[in-house]
Amino acid sequence: MCRAIPVRCLARPLAGGLVVPYVSLIHNGHAVFGSLDADRARHAFLQRLCQICSQPLEERFFVIVRPADQRQGYSPEPALHPECQPYTAANCPMLNGTASHYRSRPVLASHPAARPCSDPSCPCPELTPDEGHSARSGRPADRYEAWMIAARHY
């Protein structure tokens, strides 16, 4: 299902007809959906920006929460505007339930054909899986929920 692109996202780049979220990793000009750019995610948290459109969050917004996030008391991803969340939920396979399992192989920031990056000056993420990937690798996907919260609770 591909919902209409929210007005807030019209200035965002597209890949495959989908909005490339502000926090998505971009490698050699290619969006790596499902992989966060740690610097952009940190910037979005600190500046209170929407992880999709990069515009400032307002009084109420959504956070995406898994059961593990609920137990820990926080979500590891920046929040989303009420307009950006339904679009994201409709188009993200983890959120809309079409992905039943986590990837068994890590997403390498690499050539679109999955060959390792050959540019020695490229600031690619490490090519080894992080702890989060290792813990989830090939396992059934978590149930994701969108919780609307007030800015004072963020």
Secondary structure, DSSP 8 states (H G I E B T S, - for coil): ------GGGTTS-EETTEE--TTEEEETTEEEEEEE-HHHHHHHHHHTB-TTT--B--SEEEEEE-HHHHHHTS-SS--B-TTHHHHHHHH-HHHHS---B--SS---S--TTS-----TT-----SS--HHHHHHTTSB----EEEEEEGGG-
